Amino acid sequence: MKKPGASEGQSASDLISQKIATLADWRSATLTKMRELIRQEDPEVIEEMKWGDVPVWSHDGILCTGESYKKVVKLTFAKGASLQDPASLFNASLDGNARRAIDIYEGEEIDAAAFKALIREAIAFNSAGKSAAKPKSVKKAKD
């Protein structure tokens, strides 16, 4: 299935795979693992490439992005400030009004069950917002 965000005949999933492959170090393995967890939890997740070369996973809106920097893989949840995080996975971007992030450094392991729970929470939050965004009926003015 072709995903939104595809360019030059390649699916967004293929572009994400290529992006991950270019990392060729611990960041590649880490981003691959986190991508697998997202896809396990939500087989219907939409993969996109946005802002040039940033992998994005969506379900009724953005769930999270997967950015790679020299010393960290950053998973930024677009609406993380509104999500429950009982395992305290969020460890970055804690000051913002909307986003929260998980910074993963070389050699660190993320609790897979807690991460999947966070993905479920993000999906539920996005889905609730989508149903709440139904158009309101227009009342006609009385003459």
N, C-alpha and C positions, 0 to 999 in steps of 0.2 A: 504494500500500500504506500503510495506516495504521500509524503507528509508536507505540510506547509513549510515554507522557508527553503525549498529546494532551488538550486540554481544550476544552469547549464546541464539539465537532464539528470542530475544526481539528486537523490532524496536527501532530506535533512539528516536522516539516520546515517547515510553513507558519509556525509560531510562531518558529522560528529565522530564517526569511527576514524576518519582520516585525521581529524584534529587530534584525537587521543593518540593515534599512532605516531604523530610527529613529536610527541613529548619524549618518547623512548627512554623513560627513566621511572622512578618511583611514582611520579605524578600520573603517568599513563596507567599503571596498575591501580592506583587509588581511584582515579576518575572512572576507570572501567568497572571497578567493584561497586562504586556508588551508583553508577548507571544501571548495573544489573539489579541492585536492590530496588531502585525506582521502578524498573520494568517488571520485577517480580510482584511488587505490591500493586502496580497498576498496569496491567497488560495493554490497556487502551490509552496509555499516556501518549501525548503528541510530542514528538521531538522536533525542535526547530533550531536553526542557527540565526541568531540576531546580533545586531551591533557588530557586524563584521565576522567574528569567529567565536562567538560565545554560545556554547550549547545551552538550550533552554528546554525544560520539560514542563508541559502544560496539561491541565485538565480543568475545563471551565475557567481558564485563566492561568497565569503563570504559577507553577508550583515552586520551582527553583531554577537557578542558573548554575552552571559548573565552570568556574573560572580557574585557570592555572597560572600561578606566578612562580617565580624562581624557587621560593622556599615554602609555598603553601598551595594547597588545592582549596578553593573557597566555594562552598555551596551556599548561595544566597537565596533565602526564601522571601519572595516578594511581599508577603503579608505575614511574615514571621512574628511581628509584634502582637498579632492577634491570636497566635496559636499557643496551645498548652504545650509545654516542654518539660514534663516531669523528670526526665532523665538529664536535664540541663545540657543538651547537646549544643545549643547556641552558645558560642564563645566569642563572637565578633559582631560588630555593627549593633551593639546593644543600646546605643544612644538614640537611634533613629525612631521615628514615629511609626514606620511601617515595616521596614526590612529587619531581618535578623540573619546572621550567617554562622556557618560552621567552618572554621579554619582547621584543616587537617595538615599536619606537618609530617615529614618523612618519619616512618617507623610507627606512627600512631594508628590505632585501630578504632573504628567507630562501632558502637554497639548496634548490630544489624537490626535487632528487634525494635530498639528504641527509634532508630532512623526510619524504619518502615512505619512505625506508629506516627511519627511526625509527618510522613508523606500522606498517610490516611487522614490525619488532622487537616492538612493543607487542602486535600481534595474536598473534604466535608465543608470546610470554610468557603472555598470557591463555589461549590455547588449550592450552598445555602444563599450566597450572595447573588448567584445567577437567578434563583427562583424569586428572591426578594426584589429583583430589578425589573419585574414585569411592569409594563406601561400602566399608568393610572388612567382611569376613565376621565374623560373630559366632561365637565358639567357645563351645560348651556346657561348663559345668562338669561335672567327673566326680563321680559320686556316691560 
